[in-house]
């Protein structure tokens, strides 16, 4: 079984491109902290290259920015190529099946200023009717 689940922060803005056949591909690096601390008390991070395809790639490029927190579920893929100096190089990447944007909705909206993105309305639960109604004011926390 080849499945990986990661939660981390983008190290730079995603890069969107298209293949020669017109398929969208988005690349970004996710910094994922390790679970344990080193001897000096710091937590190291791994910087993992993420590849996202098609419509999900376009959404990642549009809404994710450097510093945003994201969750990625996918598979690990290793490929090799011959470098110009004749040595064989290996690349390990995460091919995303799912990407969830974990940063606050407001920070994503602020970073996407000028885009056609409109934040979803906030809702609060009406205790008596168990229905949702829009909240007029932002909560202080």
Protein Blocks (a to p, Z undefined) as FASTA:
>chain_A
ZZdddddddfbdcdddddfkopacdddddddddfbdcfkopacddddddddehjllmmmm
mmgcehiacdddddddddddddfkopacdddddddfbdcdfbdfklmmmmmgoiacdcdd
dddddfklopacddfbdcfZZ
